C-alpha cells in the first residue's frame, strides 16, 4: 500500500514538472537569472576556444563565412543578447553548432566536406534558427527541471524498498554532462532540429540559393570514410534519411526556382577556392586524430579541384603515408554494424600504434603498407617535379624513407628540409631524427 | 543499552571516517621503466597549460564554472611547479597567454600536442598500471614544443572538480557529509610527464582530493622521480 503511494507520488512529481516545462516553453521568451548565468558561461566558451587554439585564423575565409551567414539572418534586428559571429573551428569532425549568444561555429571537418556555397548557407541558416528561437535556453530550462525531478525521484527511490531498477535508470540520467553544451553541439530534440531545417529551407529560397542542396549536404554527411562510424552530432539528429525525406518532400511541394548551373558553379568555385587552406589544415588534423581515410578522402577532393597544386599533392601524399597498413577505403565487411562496433571497441582498448602493429602482422596489412608507401612516394616526387623547393615534402619523404629503413636517404631528405626551412617549429624534432638515424646507420 | 548505542553509532562512524580520510587526499604514482631504472634523469621540465574543469553539481543538473576553472588551473600550475622545483627540477611555463598572443603557429602546435595527449589519455587513465610497462606514447611530434631543444620532459596537468550544492551534498552524503565537505570542491587530478624527445609517458600521478591536491601531495607523488638540479 505504502509502496503504491510512493510510486503515485513520484509519477505525480514527474508529470507536474513536465507540464511546467512545457508551459514555460510556450511563453514569450524573457531572460531569467538561470539564462543569464548560462550566457556568462557561454561567453567563456568563446574565449576558451580562442585561448586553446581551436579557432582557425584566415581573414578571407572568415569574412566569407560571415558574409554567407549574415545573408541567412532573419530580416528583424538581432534578438536580445545576441551578437552574430561566424567562426571556424580547427576540428576534423564534420559538425556545426550555435551558441545562444549568436556565435556560430563551423568545424573545418564540415567545411572540407561541403561542395558549394548553397550547402554552407543551408548549414548556417539551420544553426541561426537555434539562436533566434532560443533553443539552448529552452533546452537548458527543461533539462534543469528534469534533473530536479530526477534527483528528487532518485532521493525518494533510495528510500523506496524494491525501487532499485527505477532508481538505476534515474542515476544513469544523473551522469549527464552539462546539458546546454551537449545539446548545442550534439543536437536538440527532433522537433527543434526539424524546425531549424524548415527555416533553413525557406531562407535558402529567399536568399536565392538552391534548397535542393540541403538534401545533398545530408548525403555528404552520410558518407562513411572510416570504419567506426560515430554519428553523435549534427548529422544524426534526426536521422539523415528522415531529413532527406522531408526536405525532398518540401522541394516537390514548393518547387522553388532552379538556380542556373553557371551560378551554382561560380559559388562552388568560390567556396572551394577559399577553403583550400582550411581543407589542408583539416587533412593534417585528421591525420593527427588517426583518421587517415578521412584525410585521404578530403585530399582527393582537393587534388580533383586543383590537380597541380604542390600543397594539395603534398596533403594527399601525407594522407597515403598516414594510412600505413590500412586500406584507403573501409571494406564492406568493416562497415557492417558488428564489425564497426568491434573496431570501436578495439580503438577504445588499444592505442593506434598497437592496432597498427596488429595489422602489420598480417599479410594483407603488409601489402596495404607497401601500396600506400608507393602512392605517397609517387606523390612526393610529383610535388618536387613542380616545386623543387617544397620544404615539407622533403620532411615527408624523409619520414617515408625512414619507415622503409633507407636511413642514408632519409638523412639527406631531412637535411634538405632543414636547409630550406631552418627556422621551422619542428627543427629540433627533425635534428633529433637525423642524429638517431646517423647513430643507427653508423654515419656519425 | 550499550550494545544498542554501539550499533546506532556505527553508521555515524562509517559516514565520518571516509569524509575525514578523503579530506586528506590520496595519490598513486606510476613510473615508466626508464625512470624506474634511472636510465633517464630529469632536469629541465616544461609545464604545458593545465586543463582544469570545475563544474557545479546541483539537484538541477551540472553547470560549468568557467571562472573558477581558470583560477583552479592557475593554482594547479603553481602547486605542480613548486613540488617539482622542490625536487630540484627546473620548471618553465613558456606557453603563457602572453607568449601565445600573436603567435598562431605556436598556439596551434600547443593545442595539437594537448589534443594528442588527451587522445592517448583515455587509454592511459583506464590502464594506469601500463605506464609502468612503458606502453604509452604521444609520439615524437611533441618535440615541436621543445623550441629551445633543451627540455627533458613536458608536464601535463588534467583535473576535473565537482562542487556540489548543499542540497545535492545532503542527498548524496547526508548531514555529516554535508558538514565535513562544506564549500569544498572534489577533485580528480592527473599529472603526466612526457619525454620531450620520444613522447613516451614517463610518469603518471593520479590524485583524489577535496580542494586542489596541494604542493605536499604532489611532492609525495614525485618523491621517487629521478631528478637532478640543472
Interface residues (C-beta under 8 A of the other chain):
Chain A: X37 X38 X40 X41 X44 X45 X48 X51 X52 X53 X54 X57 X90 X143 X144 X145 X147 X148 X151 X152 X154 X155 X176 X177 X178 X179 X181 X285 X288 X289 X290 X348 X349 X350 X351 X353 X425 X426 X428 X429 X431 X432 X433
Chain B: X55 X59 X60 X61 X62 X63 X64 X65 X66 X67 X97 X100 X104 X105 X106 X107 X108 X109 X110 X111 X112 X114 X115 X116 X119 X120 X122 X123 X135 X136 X137 X140 X141 X143 X144 X146 X147 X149 X168 X171 X197
